[in-house]
Amino acid sequence: MLIQENIQLSTLNSFGCKATASYFCTIKRKDEINEALSWCTHQEKPFLILGGGSNLLFTKDFDGLVIKMEIKGIQLLKETPSDVTISVGAGENWHLLVKYCVQKAWGGIENLSLIPGTVGAAPIQNIGAYGVEAKDTIQQITAFDTYTKQWVTLKNDTCQFSYRNSIFKREKNRYIISEVQFLLQKQPTLHTDYGAIREVLHQKQIKQASIEDISNAIIEIRREKLPDPAMLGNAGSFFKNPTVTLETFNLIKHDHPALVAFPISDSEYKIAAGWLIEQAGWKGKKQGSVGCYEKQALVIVNYDHATGMEIYNFSEAIIQSVNNKFGIQLEREVNII
Ligand SMILES: Cc1cc2nc3c(=O)[nH]c(=O)nc-3n(C[C@H](O)[C@H](O)[C@H](O)COP(=O)(O)OP(=O)(O)OC[C@H]3O[C@@H](n4cnc5c(N)ncnc54)[C@H](O)[C@@H]3O)c2cc1C
């Protein structure tokens, strides 16, 4: 395993922000993880696992070892008349995995089409879109536990999956994921209720949608709504949708009847963070090289060589302003480094 020094990370994060890693290596095999961690222990340096860099913001250089995850491979472990179990290397590209499964007509992750990044990062924030989350198909995860220094298998119910959260995010830097096992269905229940999926299928006059139709519809909707990081630096949704009590929901609804929110229990509502940001006047707003995307207020974009710190400060201003207007503290979805 080669350890390089002073590596520029601007092409390795979807915001395109400049940051230097003091040390950098790529991991193609499981045993190289142990090797990289031993190096960090000897050198007394921290480590950072890097997938596709599409959910993090570098606000400074990283004085430690950046470990780029490149473990590949898709393995069919089991096939029955109704389902398949596959094991996928953490360094596989997420969208290519979705395409692979769609081609095989294995259902379950088609609604997560076109999400950038790697398979190993999918469980970290339990990626979700269009009514589906990664947790719905993840069976188990193989990871190196840096606390106990042992390889472990975490079954779905021990991963503490919830909205954009998991044990991997809560216990930051504890687990390094090498493989994810998925259970996919041959006759899946298709999720068409969310967003504009039905509308697109209707426009295309598709009455009996296949897995591929759903995937294509979602790709079309996402291309229309979200900026392509290759053209305009961004990390998707910058903030999480906040959860509020029924009382807070009623108070805001009273003053703003157009509030976009949905109930998640008898006493709690989830509010669309994009709506809050838009109401606070940020949608389409630009400050220097940073801006709030004009088609989706949840997305912060890097128009032209913005630094990570400029983007961070812009997000801080949004948080303050939403708090002043609604008394709601937005939480960042993006990992700040
Ligand atoms: C245009 C765009 C659209 C997006 N849309 C969505 C969406 O619809 N839904 C959604 O949920 N997200 C979305 N995202 C966010 C992002 O794509 C996902 O969070 C994705 O899973 C990040 O993968 P990554 O490999 O790029 O992770 P990175 O950004 O490289 O890493 C993210 C975090 O995971 C850790 N990590 C990465 N790999 C491992 C590993 N193998 N083991 C342990 N820790 C690891 C990193 O240290 C870091 O803390 C979007 C991003 C963009 C740019």
The ligand as an ORCA input file, in Angstrom:
! r2SCAN-3c Opt
* xyz 0 1
  C     -26.124     16.001     -6.413
  C     -26.206     15.209     -5.139
  C     -27.392     14.585     -4.808
  C     -27.505     13.833     -3.620
  N     -28.690     13.242     -3.330
  C     -28.829     12.519     -2.195
  C     -30.080     11.892     -1.885
  O     -31.039     11.950     -2.639
  N     -30.158     11.202     -0.732
  C     -29.105     11.069      0.127
  O     -29.273     10.427      1.164
  N     -27.910     11.658     -0.150
  C     -27.744     12.367     -1.276
  N     -26.551     12.982     -1.571
  C     -25.445     12.873     -0.606
  C     -24.405     11.758     -0.943
  O     -24.439     11.421     -2.293
  C     -24.618     10.508     -0.114
  O     -24.584     10.810      1.255
  C     -23.561      9.434     -0.395
  O     -23.875      8.252      0.283
  C     -22.156      9.868     -0.026
  O     -21.260      8.901     -0.538
  P     -19.722      9.200     -0.703
  O     -19.066      7.921     -1.077
  O     -19.523     10.338     -1.618
  O     -19.324      9.572      0.778
  P     -18.231     10.640      1.260
  O     -18.734     12.006      1.034
  O     -16.897     10.290      0.723
  O     -18.246     10.326      2.821
  C     -19.372     10.660      3.610
  C     -19.120     10.215      5.068
  O     -19.066      8.791      5.133
  C     -17.803      8.334      5.624
  N     -17.484      7.120      4.844
  C     -17.471      6.992      3.493
  N     -17.210      5.720      3.152
  C     -17.044      5.020      4.300
  C     -16.746      3.648      4.609
  N     -16.557      2.733      3.652
  N     -16.639      3.287      5.918
  C     -16.827      4.207      6.899
  N     -17.100      5.522      6.680
  C     -17.226      5.913      5.391
  C     -16.850      9.485      5.378
  O     -15.758      9.464      6.277
  C     -17.760     10.690      5.592
  O     -17.914     10.943      6.974
  C     -26.398     13.724     -2.749
  C     -25.184     14.359     -3.096
  C     -25.106     15.084     -4.273
  C     -23.795     15.723     -4.645
*
